[in-house]
Amino acid sequence: MDSRSSDTYAGSRAYTEPGPVQALAATTAAAVKVVIVGGFGVGKTTLVGALSEIKPLTTEETMTQAGVGVDDVVGIERKTSTTVAMDFGRISLNEQLVLYLFGTPGQERFWFLWNGLFHGALGAVVLVDTRRLEVSFDVIGRLEERGVPFVVAVNAFPHAPVHPVDELRGALDLPDTVPIVDCDARDRASSRDVLLTLMRYLHSLAASPEHS
């Protein structure tokens, strides 16, 4: 996953630091779990860090020779660190609802950790990089196999190709009902909008006749 110092964002807008909030509000009535997933190097750590109102927990380690020939670094050759377990953060959407954010490792060799991270998850955000859409195929397939509802967020990378939503939907083989939104994983407001899209999507699913 991308760290906030990743050269992927070099020369672009500065990372938005999380606010100073630490304690849960006394009015908090519900807390739910959301998982941030995506291929290797799509910006999951960056998104969790931008959103979290507490200092995020990360498990980033320096990339070593052990990953050579195993991890696909095409397009992110200058990436120097990677998440080996999970990222964790927290955001209060309003005075009553708190989301706990769990970012998954992107490399396939760490996917055995997904079972625990997805336990009890209400839904997921799939972060994609249009320069490397293929790294998202297996991720989306695993979510569909597990029956986890999700939205797709297209992260804004410098010089990344821009495609119409219909083309992206076709390339990712997604049904019309799954929301696809643009985002900048460095920006707190943009990333928060992604979570609000997920919440609205989950609400619409719960209100549909098939779930009643």
N, C-alpha and C positions, 0 to 999 in steps of 0.2 A: 504494500500500500504506500501511497505517497506521503512523505513527511512534509511538514510545513517549510522545510528548507530545500525541498526538491528542486532541481534545476528545471523541471518541467514548467515551473511558474516563474522562472527567472525573468526579470525585467517587466513583470506584469503587476497587477494590483496587489497591494500588501495584504497579508493574511489578517483576518479580523479576529482579534483576541476575544475570548469569552469574558463575560461579565464576572463580577466579584461574588455573585450569589453562592452561598454554601449550604445553608440549612433549608430543608423542605418547608414550604409555607404551611401554617397551621390549618389553612383551608383546604389542603390537598385531600381529595376524596377518592381518587383512583390513580393507580400507577400501572402502566402497561409497558410491554417489552417490544421493541422494534429492532430488526436486524438490518445492518447495512452490508450489502454483498456486492460482488463484482469481481472481475478478473484482476490479475496481478498488475498493480501500478495504475489503477483507474482513479485513485483519489479518496479512498474510503477513510483512511486515517485523517486526512485533511478535513473531510466533511464532519466527522465526529468531533474533531478539535474545534472547528468553527462554530458548531452548534452548542456544545456543552457549556452549561452555566457553572459547572465545577471544573476543576483541573482534571482533564481526561486521563484515564489510565491507558497507557499504551504498552505494547510488548514488542517494540521495534528493536531489531538487532542488525548489526552490520552484515551486509551480504558477503559471503565467503566463496571459496572455490567449490564448496559442497553443492552449490546451486548451478555451477557451470554445466551446461548441457542438459539440465533438468528444468530450470525456470526459463520461460520464454521472455527474453528481455528486448526483443525486436521493437524498436521505437522508443524504448526507455533505457537505452544502453548506459546512461550516466546515473541511473538510480543506484544509491549506495546502501540503503537500508530497507528492511522489509518486516512486516508484522508476522510473528511466529505463533501467536496464540489468539489474541483478540484485542480490540480497542473497546473502551467503555466510557460512556458519558451520560449526562442527564440534562433534560430540558423541560421546563414547565411551559406547556402550551397556553394555559390560563391558570386561574387561581385554584381550580379543582383537579386538572389533569396534568400528570407528569409522565414523560416518556423516558424510559431507560434505553439507551442506545448501545447496541453491541455490534462492533465492526468485525467481520470475519477475515481470516487470512485469504489472500487471493490465489496462492499457488496450490495446485492440485494435491501436492504431497502433504498439505496441511488440512485437507478437507475432512479428514476423520474427526476433526474438532467440531464440525458443523452440528453433529447430533446434539451435543450439549447446548450449543449456542442457540439452536432453534427451538429447544424445549420451552413451551409456554409463550412463544412469540405471537403477537397479534398480527403482524404483517412484516413486509420487508421493502426496502428500497434497493433496486438494482442500479448501480452506478455504471455508466458505460462511457467509453472513449471511442468516438467515431473513427479514429485512426486505426483502431484495433477492435472492431466489432466482434471478431471471431472469438475473442477471449470471454465473451459474455454468453455464448451459446450453451455451454455445459452448465453454467451457473443458473440460467433461466430454466433449463431442463430439470435441474435438481429441485428447484422451487416448485415447479409444476408437479413433479412426482410426489412431493411432500404435501401438496395441496395448500401451500402457503400463499395467501394473496399478496400481490406486490405491485408497485409502480416502477416505471423506468425513468431515471434521471440522466440526461445527457450532459456530462460534465464539459465545461468550456475550457479546452486546451488551446494554446496558441497554434495557429496554422492548421487546426483540425478541420476536416471537410464538414460542411453544413449540408444536411439532407432534409428534404421535406418529411414531415411526420409519417405520411403514408409509406414512403420508401423505407424509413427506419422500421416501421411496423412489419413490413413485408420481409425485410432482411432478418429481423429477429423472430419472425413467425409468431407474432403476437395477435391475439384476438382484438377486435375493435374495442372491447370493454376495458382493456388495461391502459391506464393513463400513461402518456409519455410527455415529460416536461423537460425544459432546458434548465440548467442550473450552473452556478459557479461555486464549486465546493469550498472555495476560500472565503466566501461571503456568507455571513451569518443570516442575513435576511433572505437571500436566495435559497440557502439550504433549508431554512425554516419553511419556506413556501413548499418545498418538496414534501416535508413531513405533513403539512396541512393538506396537500393533495392526497397523500396516503390516508389520512384520517377521513377525509370526505369520501374516498373510494371505499374504505372499510364500512363506513356508515351506509353507503348506498347498497353494498352487498348485504348488510344485515337487514336492510329494509325491503330487499327484493323478495318476491313471493317464494322463490326457491329456498330462502333461508328462514322463512316464517313458520 
